Amino acid sequence: MEQLEMERFEDLLVEAFEKDNQAVLMLVYTSAGTREWVFYTKDVDEFSKRLNSIPQEQQKYPIEIFSDTDIGWELYIQERQSLLGESDSD
């Protein structure tokens, strides 16, 4: 997937999920021509339904979905601390 396609698709993702707070885009990793979007969602099944209903380009995007539970928003906290140069003891 090219950079511009990834950006357009990301806009579609945000529009589909954040309009009613079904999910919030928490983090984006981009590396070697791939992009990983990390969302926090209320309902994984609803997230999957909406994802499958998002229009794609003529060639389908190679999408993989993984889900995990992060009740304490630990990934968010870890990434925020990393970005701000903080440690757990700060």
C-alpha contacts under 8 A as a table, 3 or more apart, distances in Angstrom:
res1	aa1	res2	aa2	distance
1	M	5	E	6.26
1	M	6	M	6.38
1	M	33	G	6.49
1	M	34	T	6.82
1	M	61	Y	7.15
2	E	5	E	5.26
2	E	6	M	6.22
2	E	33	G	6.76
3	Q	6	M	5.12
3	Q	7	E	6.28
3	Q	33	G	7.35
4	L	7	E	5.09
4	L	8	R	6.24
5	E	8	R	5.12
5	E	9	F	6.06
6	M	9	F	5.09
6	M	10	E	6.00
6	M	35	R	7.15
7	E	10	E	5.02
7	E	11	D	6.31
8	R	11	D	5.15
8	R	12	L	6.44
9	F	12	L	5.00
9	F	13	L	6.20
9	F	56	Q	7.78
10	E	13	L	4.96
10	E	14	V	6.22
11	D	14	V	5.24
11	D	15	E	6.14
12	L	15	E	5.08
12	L	16	A	6.08
12	L	54	I	7.03
13	L	16	A	5.17
13	L	17	F	6.22
13	L	51	L	7.35
13	L	54	I	7.59
14	V	17	F	5.39
14	V	18	E	5.46
14	V	19	K	7.69
14	V	24	V	7.54
14	V	25	L	6.81
15	E	18	E	5.81
15	E	19	K	5.88
16	A	19	K	6.42
16	A	50	R	6.81
16	A	51	L	7.82
16	A	54	I	7.54
17	F	20	D	6.69
17	F	21	N	6.24
17	F	22	Q	5.21
17	F	23	A	5.07
17	F	24	V	6.76
17	F	47	F	7.56
17	F	50	R	7.67
18	E	21	N	4.55
18	E	22	Q	6.07
18	E	23	A	5.70
18	E	24	V	5.71
18	E	25	L	7.83
19	K	22	Q	7.58
21	N	24	V	6.49
22	Q	41	T	5.87
22	Q	42	K	5.80
22	Q	43	D	7.38
22	Q	47	F	7.44
23	A	39	F	6.15
23	A	40	Y	5.38
23	A	41	T	3.98
23	A	42	K	6.25
23	A	47	F	7.46
24	V	39	F	5.38
24	V	40	Y	5.36
24	V	41	T	6.48
25	L	28	V	7.86
25	L	37	W	7.03
25	L	38	V	6.05
25	L	39	F	4.45
25	L	40	Y	6.63
26	M	37	W	7.74
26	M	38	V	5.56
26	M	39	F	5.29
26	M	40	Y	6.58
26	M	76	Y	7.00
27	L	37	W	6.03
27	L	38	V	5.01
27	L	39	F	7.07
27	L	76	Y	7.88
28	V	35	R	6.93
28	V	36	E	5.65
28	V	37	W	4.69
28	V	38	V	6.18
29	Y	35	R	5.57
29	Y	36	E	4.99
29	Y	37	W	6.57
30	T	33	G	7.14
30	T	34	T	5.77
30	T	35	R	4.34
30	T	36	E	6.37
31	S	34	T	5.46
31	S	35	R	6.43
41	T	44	V	6.45
41	T	47	F	7.00
43	D	46	E	5.41
43	D	47	F	6.16
44	V	47	F	4.91
44	V	48	S	6.18
44	V	67	S	7.44
45	D	48	S	5.15
45	D	49	K	6.32
46	E	49	K	5.03
46	E	50	R	6.21
47	F	50	R	5.28
47	F	51	L	6.06
48	S	51	L	5.00
48	S	52	N	6.15
49	K	52	N	5.27
49	K	53	S	6.40
50	R	53	S	5.06
50	R	54	I	6.49
51	L	54	I	5.46
56	Q	59	Q	7.36
56	Q	60	K	6.08
56	Q	61	Y	6.91
57	E	60	K	6.22
57	E	61	Y	7.59
70	D	73	W	5.21
70	D	74	E	6.30
70	D	75	L	7.34
71	I	74	E	7.68
73	W	76	Y	5.31
73	W	77	I	6.27
74	E	77	I	5.07
74	E	78	Q	6.01
75	L	78	Q	5.06
75	L	79	E	6.07
76	Y	79	E	5.25
76	Y	80	R	5.98
77	I	80	R	5.11
77	I	81	Q	6.07
78	Q	81	Q	5.24
78	Q	82	S	6.18
79	E	82	S	4.97
79	E	83	L	6.14
80	R	83	L	5.14
80	R	84	L	6.13
81	Q	84	L	5.13
81	Q	85	G	5.83
81	Q	86	E	4.66
81	Q	87	S	6.23
81	Q	88	D	7.72
82	S	85	G	5.08
82	S	86	E	6.10
82	S	87	S	7.49
83	L	86	E	7.70
86	E	90	D	6.08
87	S	90	D	5.37
